Amino acid sequence: MKLRVTKKEDNQFEMVVGGEGHTLLNLLQSSLLKQKGVEMAGYSKPHPLMDRSILYVNMKKGNPPEDALVAAAADAREIVSEFLDEFEREVSRTKKKE
C-alpha cells in the first residue's frame, strides 16, 4: 500500500491510496462518517485499470482531518476484528456438529 497526501488545508484532506480498492476505502469511508466533526467523506477510483484511489475528507471547522482518519482506521480495525472473532466462533461451532 502506498499513501500520498495531495491536499491538506484547514478543513479539507485528500490522499492517494495505491494498491487498495473498494474494500478498504469503503470501510474507511463508513468509519469516517461516524466520526465527530466529519462533514463529508468519500473516495473515487479515477479509472478501473489504475491501481490507485483518492480518499476525500471534509471537516467541520476546527477539527483536524488526520485525527478523524486515525480514529476511523481504529474503528475499522475493531469492526474487522469483531467479524473475525464471530466467524471463528461460527466455524468452531459448525465443526463440532460434524
C-alpha positions as CSV (number, residue, x, y, z in Angstrom):
1,M,0.0,0.0,0.0
2,K,1.3,3.4,-0.9
3,L,-0.1,6.6,0.6
4,R,0.5,10.2,-0.5
5,V,-1.3,13.3,0.9
6,T,-2.2,15.5,-2.1
7,K,-4.2,18.2,-0.3
8,K,-4.1,19.4,3.3
9,E,-6.0,22.5,4.2
10,D,-7.8,23.6,7.4
11,N,-10.9,21.6,6.7
12,Q,-10.0,19.5,3.6
13,F,-7.8,16.5,3.2
14,E,-7.1,14.3,0.1
15,M,-4.9,11.3,0.0
16,V,-4.0,9.0,-2.9
17,V,-4.1,5.3,-1.8
18,G,-2.2,2.9,-4.0
19,G,-2.7,-0.8,-4.1
20,E,-6.1,-0.8,-2.4
21,G,-9.6,-0.9,-3.8
22,H,-13.2,-0.6,-2.8
23,T,-12.9,-3.0,0.2
24,L,-10.7,-0.9,2.4
25,L,-11.8,2.5,1.2
26,N,-15.5,1.8,1.6
27,L,-14.8,0.6,5.2
28,L,-12.7,3.7,5.9
29,Q,-15.4,6.0,4.4
30,S,-18.1,4.4,6.6
31,S,-15.9,4.7,9.7
32,L,-15.1,8.3,8.8
33,L,-18.7,9.2,8.6
34,K,-19.2,8.0,12.1
35,Q,-16.5,10.4,13.5
36,K,-17.5,13.6,15.2
37,G,-16.6,16.7,13.1
38,V,-16.6,14.9,9.7
39,E,-18.7,16.8,7.3
40,M,-18.1,14.6,4.2
41,A,-16.0,11.5,3.5
42,G,-15.7,9.7,0.2
43,Y,-13.4,8.2,-2.3
44,S,-13.1,7.8,-6.0
45,K,-11.3,5.4,-8.3
46,P,-10.3,7.5,-11.3
47,H,-10.1,4.6,-13.7
48,P,-10.6,0.8,-13.2
49,L,-7.2,0.0,-14.7
50,M,-5.4,2.3,-12.3
51,D,-4.2,0.8,-9.1
52,R,-5.0,3.9,-7.0
53,S,-7.9,5.6,-5.4
54,I,-8.4,9.1,-3.8
55,L,-9.8,9.5,-0.3
56,Y,-11.5,12.8,0.4
57,V,-12.3,14.1,3.9
58,N,-14.0,17.5,4.6
59,M,-14.2,18.5,8.3
60,K,-16.3,21.0,10.2
61,K,-14.2,24.0,11.2
62,G,-11.6,23.3,13.9
63,N,-11.4,19.5,13.6
64,P,-8.2,18.1,12.2
65,P,-8.8,15.5,9.4
66,E,-5.8,13.4,10.4
67,D,-7.3,12.8,13.9
68,A,-10.6,11.7,12.3
69,L,-8.7,9.3,9.9
70,V,-6.7,7.7,12.7
71,A,-10.0,7.2,14.7
72,A,-11.7,5.8,11.6
73,A,-8.9,3.4,11.0
74,A,-9.1,2.2,14.6
75,D,-12.9,1.8,14.3
76,A,-12.4,-0.2,11.0
77,R,-9.8,-2.4,12.8
78,E,-12.3,-3.1,15.5
79,I,-15.1,-4.0,13.0
80,V,-12.8,-6.4,11.2
81,S,-11.6,-7.9,14.5
82,E,-15.2,-8.4,15.7
83,F,-16.1,-10.1,12.4
84,L,-13.1,-12.4,12.6
85,D,-14.0,-13.4,16.2
86,E,-17.6,-14.1,15.3
87,F,-16.5,-16.0,12.2
88,E,-14.1,-18.2,14.1
89,R,-16.8,-19.0,16.7
90,E,-19.2,-20.0,13.9
91,V,-16.6,-22.2,12.2
92,S,-15.8,-23.8,15.5
93,R,-19.5,-24.4,16.3
94,T,-20.1,-25.8,12.8
95,K,-17.1,-28.2,13.2
96,K,-18.5,-29.5,16.5
97,K,-21.7,-30.5,14.7
98,E,-19.9,-32.6,12.2
